[in-house]
Amino acid sequence: MMKRGGAVHVVRVVKSHTDKHGQERVYRSAYLRRTYREGGKVRNETVANLSALPGHVVDFIDAGLKGRHLVPADAVATITRSLPHGHVAAVFAQAKALGIPALLGPACGQRDLALALVIARVCRPGSKLATTRWWADTTLAEDLGVAGATTDEVYAAMDWLAGRQETIEKALAKRHLSPEANPDRLALFDLSSSWVTGHKCPLAARGYSRDGKKGLEQIEYGLLTDPEGRPVSVRVVPGNTADPAAFEALAKDFKTRYGLADMVMVGDRGMITSARIEQLKELGGLGWVTALRAPAIQALAADDGPLQMSLFDEQDLAEIAHPDYPGERLIACRNPLLAAERARKRTALLAATDTELAKITAAAEAGRLKDAGKIGVRAGKVVGRYKMEKHYTLTIGDTSFAYARNEEQIAAEAALDGIYIIRTTIQDTHMDAGQVVATYKSLANVERDFRSIKAIDLDLRPIHHHTETRVRAHVFICMLAAYLTWHLRRAWAPLTFTDENRPEPENPVAPAKRSAAAQTKASRRTTPDGHPAHSFRSLLDHLGTLTRNEIRYGAEETAPLIPTLAVPTPIQHKAFDLIGQSFPLTLK
């Protein structure tokens, strides 16, 4: 029974005790007390022991006794909606920093749709229908005003963008291929293909499929980049176009369209062949860096030829000359690691071929396989499967089969293992032999772009569009997304497994190596500052967890909605710092 009336308050008591084992024990208590005076002295009366109550209940009692009016949280603030924001905000900020909105064209609804398609392709690749459903669940659709866009409006925006492709690519070519931006006057070029669904696209045709989809129609496209791999232009041709023919047509198109009066095209030996070089000479104004094919190398390695193995006694590259290549430089390179790999692979393929051919011999001797035609077909499949036709001599009869290795041919090929020869019009006053080799090896940059566009980042394939214009627009959207991705990957290298400072090899022929810092980052899976290292895709996913929330303060339906960003994580802070942008509440 309480002795007195009056106000009470909460008192918290913390006591500690060290037991005989030296461990400190902490005891926390909470009491409801009343303070009063008696005989001039201040005394305390314990009204109730609150120690058994949960801590938050004690906090409620304490707050209530201090005059605070406690109400349910949902009556004070209600989060009415929460949308992923960080990933689209980061990609939009990078696009704006690169001037892509202005590059696409004047402000209009179609430009906003085209820009949204490019950003969505970076953040979440998918079909156009899947994209319109995805962006409605992010801040991208609301901020760019495309939330209610229909499929027809999206296709109309693609048609609009396809009509502006030439203007956009001219601006990119001026930005990255002009003499000021590209003093070496180099442009990388390569071809690839992707399969098409359906049978109505006029560009779709059966041809050599780099995706291994032999039974499906495909399109082929050529990508032009600057020396560092920034995409500048892309062109789509029918899927049955041979690489040399596609290169010839696209090289002429690039030269005339972008005014490339003095440019060096860098391509592999399967594309810039001797026949294509003659056509480039006729076109004029275009040089080349490419490599010789095996028959041409064998001709130079003949007994009286300039390519002798003694050239590589002290170094891995040597410059040679031959009358068949007037006005050109030939740089012979020998990579010991490549030589060892080719020797290993040849030995394995020869062994596998021997095993299969021995089965045919046994079947013929046992009488299970008869007729020279049938025996020849089966043997042809074997040597064709392993591409060993040139290394075998086959003897086929109606009831017999024999085979023998062509040891002389095998030895001649083995002597050239690891050797490749680069041919170029670049003069030695402009680049030394090592720089030419490095230039040829820079084709890895455009090959990396193709991997990014086709599979790793942007999922260009398969193609679902059926009209020529929209197929071209789809590929162009992927190229613009690749342009954005190229810059984002470079900016976010400190947060990802990307090698920020790959060392330049002292020997240009030697394989590239990762820096020690990149090796450490890959093995520990953390960045130097201790944060988890991400892939490009997982970093975008993490940025997507930064949400923009619509909060209503008060219980009334008419209370205003206040957009508020969630608290960014340290990695999200770093990602925006690396692209030089602050966290935007809205995209526009």
C-alpha positions in Angstrom: 0.0 0.0 0.0 1.3 3.4 -1.0 2.1 5.7 1.9 1.8 9.0 0.0 0.3 10.5 -3.2 2.1 12.6 -5.8 4.2 12.2 -8.9 6.4 9.2 -9.6 9.3 8.7 -11.9 11.5 5.9 -13.3 14.9 5.2 -11.9 17.4 2.9 -13.6 20.2 1.3 -11.5 23.3 -0.3 -13.0 25.6 -2.4 -10.7 28.6 -4.4 -11.6 30.3 -7.2 -9.7 33.5 -9.1 -10.4 33.2 -12.8 -9.4 36.0 -15.1 -8.1 36.9 -16.1 -11.7 37.6 -12.4 -12.6 34.6 -12.0 -14.8 32.6 -8.8 -14.5 28.8 -9.2 -14.1 26.5 -6.3 -14.8 23.0 -6.1 -13.1 20.4 -3.7 -14.4 17.3 -2.7 -12.5 14.4 -0.3 -13.0 12.1 1.1 -10.3 9.1 3.3 -10.1 9.8 5.8 -7.3 8.3 8.8 -5.6 10.5 11.5 -4.0 9.3 13.4 -0.9 10.6 15.5 2.0 10.5 14.4 5.6 12.0 16.5 8.4 13.9 18.6 5.9 15.4 15.6 4.2 14.7 14.2 0.7 13.6 10.7 0.8 12.7 8.1 -1.9 9.8 5.6 -1.9 9.9 2.6 -4.2 6.4 2.3 -5.6 7.1 -0.7 -8.0 9.9 -2.8 -9.2 9.9 -2.7 -13.0 13.0 -4.8 -13.5 11.1 -7.8 -14.9 9.5 -5.7 -17.7 11.0 -5.6 -21.2 13.3 -2.6 -21.8 11.0 -0.9 -24.3 8.0 -1.1 -21.9 10.1 0.7 -19.3 10.9 3.3 -21.9 7.2 3.8 -22.6 6.4 4.2 -18.9 9.3 6.7 -18.5 8.2 8.7 -21.6 4.6 8.8 -20.4 5.5 10.0 -16.9 7.5 12.8 -18.5 4.4 14.1 -20.3 4.9 12.7 -23.8 1.9 11.5 -25.7 2.6 8.1 -27.2 0.6 7.1 -30.2 0.9 4.1 -32.6 3.8 4.6 -35.1 1.5 4.1 -38.1 -0.6 7.0 -36.9 2.5 9.3 -37.1 4.3 8.2 -40.2 3.2 5.7 -42.9 5.5 4.5 -45.7 2.9 4.3 -48.5 5.4 3.1 -51.2 9.0 2.1 -51.5 10.7 1.9 -54.9 14.2 0.8 -55.9 16.1 3.9 -56.9 19.9 3.7 -56.4 20.8 1.7 -59.5 18.7 3.7 -62.0 19.9 6.9 -60.3 23.5 6.0 -60.7 23.2 4.9 -64.4 21.1 8.0 -65.2 23.7 10.2 -63.5 26.5 8.7 -65.5 24.4 9.1 -68.7 23.8 12.7 -67.9 27.5 13.3 -67.2 28.4 11.8 -70.6 25.8 14.0 -72.3 23.7 11.1 -73.6 20.3 12.7 -73.2 21.3 15.6 -75.4 23.1 13.2 -77.7 19.9 11.2 -78.3 18.1 14.3 -79.5 15.8 17.2 -78.4 13.7 16.8 -75.3 10.4 14.9 -76.1 8.5 11.9 -75.0 10.2 9.6 -77.5 13.6 10.7 -76.3 12.6 9.9 -72.7 11.4 6.5 -73.7 14.6 5.8 -75.7 16.8 7.0 -72.7 14.7 4.8 -70.4 15.3 1.8 -72.7 19.1 2.4 -72.6 19.2 2.7 -68.8 17.0 -0.3 -68.3 19.2 -2.3 -70.6 22.1 -1.6 -68.3 20.2 -2.2 -65.1 18.0 -5.1 -66.0 18.3 -6.5 -69.6 15.1 -8.1 -70.9 12.5 -8.1 -73.6 10.7 -4.8 -74.3 7.5 -6.1 -72.6 9.5 -7.3 -69.5 11.3 -4.0 -69.5 8.1 -1.9 -69.3 6.9 -4.0 -66.5 10.2 -3.8 -64.6 10.7 -0.1 -64.8 7.2 0.5 -63.4 8.5 -1.0 -60.2 11.5 1.5 -60.0 11.7 5.2 -59.9 12.9 5.2 -63.6 9.4 5.1 -65.1 7.9 7.8 -62.8 10.8 10.2 -63.0 11.2 10.0 -66.8 7.4 10.0 -67.4 7.2 6.7 -69.1 5.2 4.7 -66.5 2.1 4.5 -68.8 3.9 3.8 -72.0 2.3 1.2 -74.2 4.1 -1.4 -76.3 3.3 0.6 -79.4 4.8 3.7 -77.9 7.9 1.9 -77.1 8.2 0.6 -80.6 7.6 4.1 -82.0 10.4 5.4 -79.8 12.7 2.6 -81.2 11.8 3.7 -84.7 12.6 7.3 -83.7 15.9 6.3 -82.3 16.9 4.3 -85.4 16.2 7.4 -87.5 18.8 9.3 -85.3 21.4 6.6 -85.2 23.7 8.2 -87.9 23.6 11.6 -86.2 24.4 10.1 -82.8 27.2 8.0 -84.1 28.8 10.9 -85.9 28.9 12.8 -82.6 30.5 9.8 -80.9 33.0 9.4 -83.8 33.9 13.1 -83.4 34.3 12.6 -79.7 36.5 9.5 -79.8 38.0 9.1 -83.3 39.0 12.7 -84.1 42.7 13.6 -84.4 42.5 15.5 -81.1 41.0 12.6 -79.1 42.8 9.8 -81.1 46.2 11.0 -82.2 47.3 7.5 -83.3 44.3 7.4 -85.6 43.4 3.8 -84.6 39.9 2.2 -84.7 39.2 -1.4 -83.6 36.7 -3.4 -85.6 35.2 -6.8 -85.2 32.1 -8.8 -86.3 29.8 -11.1 -84.4 26.4 -12.7 -84.8 23.3 -13.5 -82.7 20.3 -15.7 -83.3 16.8 -14.5 -84.1 13.5 -15.9 -83.0 10.8 -16.3 -85.6 11.1 -16.3 -89.3 9.8 -12.9 -90.4 12.9 -10.6 -90.0 14.3 -9.8 -93.5 17.8 -9.6 -92.0 17.7 -13.1 -90.5 19.4 -15.8 -92.5 21.4 -19.0 -91.9 25.1 -18.5 -91.6 28.1 -19.2 -89.5 26.9 -18.9 -85.9 29.4 -17.8 -83.3 26.8 -18.7 -80.7 26.7 -22.3 -81.8 23.1 -22.1 -82.8 23.5 -23.9 -86.1 19.8 -24.6 -86.6 18.6 -21.0 -86.2 18.6 -17.9 -88.4 20.8 -15.1 -87.3 21.9 -11.5 -87.9 25.5 -10.3 -88.1 26.8 -7.0 -86.8 30.0 -5.1 -86.8 31.2 -3.0 -83.9 33.6 0.0 -84.3 35.4 1.2 -81.2 38.2 3.6 -80.3 41.5 2.0 -79.2 40.4 1.6 -75.6 37.2 -0.2 -76.5 34.6 2.6 -76.3 31.8 1.7 -78.7 31.4 4.3 -81.4 29.2 2.7 -84.1 27.4 -0.5 -84.9 26.0 -1.9 -88.1 23.7 -4.8 -88.8 24.0 -6.9 -91.9 22.1 -10.1 -93.0 23.1 -13.2 -91.1 24.6 -15.0 -94.2 27.1 -12.3 -95.0 30.7 -13.6 -95.0 33.1 -11.8 -92.7 35.4 -10.4 -95.4 32.4 -9.1 -97.4 30.9 -7.5 -94.3 34.2 -5.9 -93.4 34.5 -4.4 -96.9 31.0 -3.0 -96.9 31.2 -1.6 -93.4 34.7 -0.1 -93.8 33.5 1.8 -96.8 30.4 2.9 -94.9 32.5 4.1 -91.9 34.9 6.0 -94.1 32.3 7.9 -96.0 29.8 8.4 -93.2 32.3 9.7 -90.6 34.8 11.3 -92.9 37.7 9.0 -91.8 40.3 10.5 -94.2 43.2 8.9 -92.3 42.4 6.0 -90.1 44.1 2.6 -89.3 41.6 -0.3 -89.0 42.7 -3.1 -86.6 41.2 -6.5 -87.3 42.0 -10.2 -87.0 43.4 -12.3 -89.8 40.1 -13.9 -90.6 38.6 -10.5 -91.4 41.3 -8.3 -92.9 42.5 -10.8 -95.5 44.8 -10.1 -98.4 41.8 -9.7 -100.7 40.2 -7.2 -98.3 43.5 -5.3 -98.1 43.5 -4.8 -101.9 40.0 -3.3 -101.6 41.2 -1.0 -98.8 44.0 0.2 -101.0 41.4 1.0 -103.7 39.3 2.8 -101.2 42.2 4.9 -100.0 42.7 6.7 -96.7 42.5 3.5 -94.6 45.5 1.6 -93.2 45.5 -1.7 -91.4 46.9 -3.8 -88.6 46.2 -7.5 -89.0 48.0 -10.9 -89.0 49.0 -13.3 -91.7 47.3 -16.7 -92.1 49.2 -20.0 -91.7 49.9 -20.6 -95.4 51.5 -17.1 -95.7 53.6 -17.7 -92.6 54.8 -21.1 -94.0 55.8 -19.4 -97.2 57.9 -16.8 -95.3 59.5 -19.7 -93.3 60.7 -21.5 -96.4 64.4 -22.3 -96.7 65.1 -19.0 -98.5 62.5 -17.0 -96.7 63.1 -14.1 -94.2 61.4 -16.0 -91.3 64.1 -18.1 -89.7 64.0 -19.6 -86.2 67.3 -17.9 -85.3 65.5 -14.6 -85.2 64.0 -15.6 -81.9 67.3 -16.7 -80.2 67.5 -13.6 -78.1 64.1 -11.9 -78.4 60.5 -12.8 -79.0 59.9 -10.4 -81.9 61.7 -9.3 -85.0 60.8 -7.1 -88.0 61.2 -8.7 -91.4 60.5 -7.7 -95.0 59.3 -9.4 -98.2 58.7 -8.2 -101.7 55.1 -9.6 -101.6 54.2 -6.9 -99.0 55.5 -3.6 -100.5 55.0 -0.6 -98.3 54.1 -2.8 -95.3 55.9 -3.8 -92.2 56.0 -7.5 -91.1 56.6 -8.1 -87.4 57.2 -11.7 -86.5 56.4 -12.8 -82.9 57.0 -16.0 -81.0 55.1 -16.7 -77.8 56.6 -19.7 -75.9 53.5 -20.3 -73.8 51.3 -20.3 -76.9 53.7 -22.7 -78.6 53.5 -25.1 -75.6 49.7 -24.9 -75.6 49.4 -25.6 -79.4 51.8 -28.6 -79.1 49.7 -30.0 -76.2 46.5 -29.5 -78.1 47.9 -31.1 -81.3 49.1 -34.1 -79.4 45.7 -34.6 -77.7 43.8 -34.3 -81.0 46.2 -36.7 -82.8 45.7 -39.2 -80.1 41.9 -38.9 -80.2 41.9 -39.2 -84.0 44.1 -42.3 -83.8 41.7 -43.9 -81.4 38.7 -43.3 -83.6 40.4 -44.4 -86.8 41.6 -47.6 -85.1 38.0 -48.4 -84.5 37.2 -48.1 -88.2 40.2 -50.3 -89.1 39.0 -53.0 -86.7 35.4 -52.8 -88.0 36.7 -53.2 -91.6 38.9 -56.1 -90.7 36.1 -57.9 -88.9 33.7 -57.4 -91.8 31.3 -55.2 -89.9 32.0 -52.2 -92.2 32.1 -52.7 -96.0 32.0 -50.5 -99.1 34.6 -47.8 -99.7 31.9 -45.0 -99.7 30.7 -45.9 -96.2 34.2 -46.3 -94.9 35.2 -43.0 -96.4 32.2 -41.2 -94.9 32.9 -42.5 -91.4 36.6 -41.7 -91.6 35.9 -38.2 -93.0 33.7 -37.5 -90.0 36.5 -38.4 -87.6 39.2 -36.3 -89.2 36.7 -33.5 -89.7 35.6 -33.5 -86.1 39.1 -33.0 -84.8 40.3 -31.0 -87.9 43.2 -33.3 -88.5 42.7 -34.0 -92.2 46.0 -32.5 -93.2 48.0 -34.7 -90.8 46.8 -38.1 -92.1 47.0 -40.3 -95.2 44.0 -42.5 -95.5 43.8 -45.7 -97.6 40.3 -46.8 -98.3 39.1 -50.0 -100.0 35.8 -51.9 -100.2 36.7 -54.2 -97.3 39.8 -52.5 -95.9 40.9 -49.3 -94.2 44.3 -48.0 -93.2 45.7 -44.7 -92.0 49.1 -43.2 -91.3 50.2 -39.9 -89.8 51.9 -37.4 -92.1 54.9 -36.9 -89.9 56.6 -34.4 -92.2 53.5 -32.2 -92.2 53.1 -32.5 -88.4 56.8 -31.5 -87.9 56.4 -28.5 -90.3 53.4 -27.2 -88.4 55.1 -27.8 -85.0 58.1 -25.8 -86.1 55.8 -22.7 -86.4 54.0 -23.2 -83.1 53.6 -20.0 -81.2 54.6 -17.9 -84.2 52.4 -15.2 -85.6 53.2 -12.3 -88.0 51.6 -8.9 -87.9 51.3 -6.9 -91.1 50.7 -3.2 -91.0 50.9 0.1 -92.9 51.9 2.0 -89.7 55.4 3.5 -90.3 58.2 2.9 -87.9 58.5 6.6 -87.4 55.0 6.5 -85.8 55.2 3.2 -83.8 58.0 0.8 -83.0 57.5 -2.9 -83.4 56.4 -3.4 -79.8 53.7 -0.7 -80.1 52.4 -2.4 -83.2 52.1 -5.7 -81.4 50.3 -4.0 -78.5 48.0 -2.4 -81.0 47.1 -5.7 -82.5 46.5 -7.3 -79.1 44.2 -4.4 -78.2 41.6 -6.3 -80.3 40.9 -7.9 -76.9 39.1 -4.6 -76.0 36.4 -5.0 -78.8 36.1 -8.7 -78.0 35.4 -7.7 -74.4 32.7 -5.4 -75.6 31.1 -8.2 -77.6 31.1 -10.4 -74.5 29.5 -7.5 -72.5 26.9 -6.8 -75.2 25.9 -10.4 -75.9 26.0 -12.2 -72.6 27.8 -10.8 -69.5 26.0 -7.4 -69.1 23.4 -6.6 -71.7 21.9 -9.8 -73.1 21.5 -8.7 -76.7 20.6 -12.2 -77.8 18.2 -13.7 -78.7 16.5 -11.1 -80.8 12.7 -11.1 -80.8 12.0 -8.2 -83.2 10.7 -9.0 -86.7 11.2 -5.7 -88.6 14.5 -4.5 -90.0 14.2 -1.1 -88.3 13.6 -2.5 -84.9 16.3 -5.1 -85.1 18.7 -2.3 -85.9 17.3 -0.2 -83.1 17.6 -3.0 -80.6 21.3 -3.6 -81.5 21.9 0.2 -81.3 20.3 0.4 -77.9 22.6 -2.3 -76.7 25.6 -0.4 -78.2 24.6 2.8 -76.3 24.2 0.7 -73.1 27.6 -0.8 -73.7 29.0 2.7 -74.0 27.5 3.5 -70.6 28.7 0.3 -69.1 32.3 0.9 -70.4 32.4 4.1 -68.4 30.7 2.7 -65.3 33.0 -0.3 -65.2 36.0 2.0 -65.3 34.7 4.3 -62.7 33.6 1.5 -60.3 36.8 -0.5 -60.7 37.8 0.2 -57.0 34.6 -1.5 -55.9 34.7 -4.5 -58.3 37.2 -7.2 -59.3 38.3 -5.1 -62.2 42.1 -4.6 -62.3 42.5 -0.8 -61.8 46.2 -0.6 -62.8 47.1 -3.5 -65.0 50.9 -3.4 -65.5 52.2 -2.9 -69.0 54.4 -5.9 -69.9 58.0 -5.3 -70.6 57.7 -7.8 -73.4 54.7 -7.0 -75.7 54.5 -10.6 -76.9 54.2 -11.9 -73.4 50.6 -12.6 -72.0 49.1 -9.8 -70.0 49.2 -10.2 -66.2 47.0 -8.8 -63.4 48.5 -6.4 -60.9 49.4 -7.6 -57.4 46.6 -5.4 -56.0 44.0 -7.1 -58.3 45.3 -10.5 -57.3 44.9 -9.6 -53.6 41.4 -8.3 -54.2 40.4 -11.5 -56.1 41.8 -13.8 -53.4 40.4 -12.0 -50.4 37.2 -10.9 -52.2 37.4 -7.5 -50.5 38.5 -4.1 -51.6 41.6 -2.4 -50.0 39.3 -0.5 -47.5 37.7 -3.8 -46.3 34.4 -3.7 -48.2 33.1 -6.8 -50.1 34.3 -6.7 -53.7 31.5 -6.9 -56.3 31.0 -7.9 -59.8 29.5 -5.2 -62.0 26.1 -6.9 -61.9 26.1 -7.5 -58.1 27.1 -3.9 -57.5 24.1 -2.7 -59.6 21.9 -5.0 -57.6 23.2 -3.6 -54.3 22.6 -0.1 -55.5 19.0 -1.1 -56.2 18.5 -1.7 -52.5 18.7 2.1 -52.0 15.0 2.9 -52.1 13.0 6.1 -52.4 10.1 6.0 -49.9 6.9 8.0 -49.9 6.1 8.8 -46.3 2.8 10.3 -45.0 3.1 12.1 -41.7 -0.2 11.9 -39.8 -3.2 9.7 -39.9 -5.3 11.8 -42.3 -5.6 10.7 -46.0 -5.0 14.3 -47.0 -1.7 14.6 -45.3 1.2 15.3 -47.7 3.4 12.5 -49.1 7.1 13.3 -48.5 9.6 11.5 -50.7 12.6 10.3 -48.6 15.7 8.3 -49.5 16.8 5.4 -47.4 20.1 5.8 -45.6 22.8 4.8 -48.1 25.4 2.1 -47.3 29.1 2.9 -47.4 29.4 1.1 -50.7 26.5 3.0 -52.2 28.2 6.3 -51.0 31.4 5.2 -52.7 29.7 4.2 -55.9 28.2 7.7 -56.3 31.5 9.4 -55.3 33.4 7.5 -58.0 31.1 8.8 -60.7 31.3 12.3 -59.2 27.6 12.6 -58.4 25.5 13.1 -55.3 22.5 11.1 -54.3 19.6 12.5 -56.4 16.1 12.4 -54.9 14.7 12.4 -58.4 16.3 11.6 -61.8 15.3 14.9 -63.4 
